[in-house]
């Protein structure tokens, strides 16, 4: 497995790029497209091979965009901003579909359910995960994140500050990562807290489930480590390290064989899941790498894998994954 640099775009946004997500191919669009969100308060859409601009910038946020997620059907996406609003929009036109409020706190990571039936958001200082249904965009519930037994409260007062969220590919588990390094796992069908996953000691900013094993969860933390958990059985399967600083983002390749990470050490790394070793380091960026994202499978004429990375340096890099 390897990455080969395909294309980089400098100055892709006017300010730091904090979020990236692929929009799957749809009936009316034969290829996946790349979404990026930045502190310049815009979301931009890019073609998958040459990073040509695919639409005018989508606006509507009052502050920087910190997270993006595309609906699996490929027609709509959601962007969350430091203004505490989640904006759902039509990918092709940029037109607003819904605006979701998440009082009394900001929202950080967001992700659509694998079947698209719900949107989950990490609720920051509210110490909860918020869920909306995607037909009429009504709130479903707010899942509180309990403190682990014997844990000291952190600075938020509630004891939890929730940063990241991930659904298992079968939609049965929901995980969220917190500032204190713990990960809460829920039964997403019954909306019931199951247990905590422990092992990290600093913020868990990004998580991704394996697309081939619905119980295996990969987590990225400011402690410089990547952990592999069996999220259902509450066990730490393995750990990988090699970054010189915070691991800010993580994604798993569609074949389930590799993991990509982005770090504040300015690099993107590719890891072999079987050997649990870093197999390649890419140094395209000259500032911290806030997001990495593998292109989902599907679409006409798609032969090779793709990985995208975005950075505080305002650039996007695109890699061939094989």
Rosetta blueprint (number, residue, H / E / L):
1 X L
2 X L
3 X E
4 X E
5 X E
6 X E
7 X E
8 X E
9 X E
10 X L
11 X L
12 X L
13 X L
14 X L
15 X L
16 X L
17 X E
18 X E
19 X E
20 X E
21 X E
22 X E
23 X E
24 X L
25 X L
26 X E
27 X L
28 X L
29 X E
30 X L
31 X L
32 X L
33 X E
34 X E
35 X E
36 X E
37 X E
38 X E
39 X L
40 X L
41 X L
42 X L
43 X E
44 X E
45 X E
46 X E
47 X L
48 X L
49 X L
50 X L
51 X L
52 X L
53 X E
54 X L
55 X L
56 X L
57 X L
58 X E
59 X L
60 X L
61 X L
62 X L
63 X L
64 X L
65 X E
66 X E
67 X E
68 X E
69 X E
70 X E
71 X L
72 X L
73 X L
74 X L
75 X L
76 X E
77 X E
78 X E
79 X E
80 X E
81 X E
82 X L
83 X L
84 X L
85 X E
86 X E
87 X E
88 X E
89 X E
90 X E
91 X L
92 X L
93 X L
94 X L
95 X L
96 X E
97 X E
98 X E
99 X E
100 X E
101 X E
102 X L
103 X L
104 X L
105 X L
106 X L
107 X L
108 X L
109 X L
110 X E
111 X E
112 X E
113 X L
114 X L
115 X L
116 X L
117 X L
118 X E
119 X E
120 X E
121 X E
122 X E
123 X L
124 X E
125 X L
126 X L
127 X L
128 X E
129 X E
130 X E
131 X E
132 X E
133 X E
134 X L
135 X L
136 X L
137 X L
138 X L
139 X E
140 X E
141 X E
142 X E
143 X E
144 X E
145 X L
146 X L
147 X L
148 X L
149 X L
150 X L
151 X L
152 X L
153 X L
154 X L
155 X L
156 X L
157 X L
158 X L
159 X L
160 X L
161 X L
162 X E
163 X E
164 X E
165 X E
166 X E
167 X E
168 X L
169 X L
170 X L
171 X L
172 X L
173 X E
174 X E
175 X E
176 X E
177 X E
178 X E
179 X L
180 X L
181 X L
182 X L
183 X E
184 X E
185 X E
186 X E
187 X E
188 X L
189 X L
190 X L
191 X L
192 X E
193 X E
194 X E
195 X E
196 X E
197 X E
198 X L
199 X L
200 X L
201 X L
202 X L
203 X L
204 X E
205 X E
206 X E
207 X E
208 X E
209 X E
210 X L
211 X L
212 X L
213 X L
214 X L
215 X L
216 X E
217 X E
218 X E
219 X E
220 X E
221 X E
222 X L
223 X L
224 X L
225 X E
226 X E
227 X E
228 X E
229 X E
230 X E
231 X L
232 X L
233 X L
234 X L
235 X E
236 X E
237 X E
238 X E
239 X E
240 X E
241 X E
242 X L
243 X L
244 X L
245 X L
246 X L
247 X E
248 X E
249 X E
250 X E
251 X E
252 X E
253 X L
254 X L
255 X L
256 X L
257 X L
258 X E
259 X E
260 X E
261 X E
262 X E
263 X E
264 X L
265 X L
266 X L
267 X L
268 X E
269 X E
270 X E
271 X E
272 X E
273 X L
274 X L
275 X L
276 X L
277 X E
278 X E
279 X E
280 X E
281 X E
282 X E
283 X L
284 X L
285 X L
286 X L
287 X L
288 X L
289 X E
290 X E
291 X E
292 X E
293 X E
294 X E
295 X L
296 X L
297 X L
298 X L
299 X L
300 X L
301 X L
302 X L
303 X L
304 X L
305 X E
306 X E
307 X E
308 X E
309 X E
310 X E
311 X E
312 X L
313 X L
314 X L
315 X L
316 X E
317 X E
318 X E
319 X E
320 X E
321 X E
322 X L
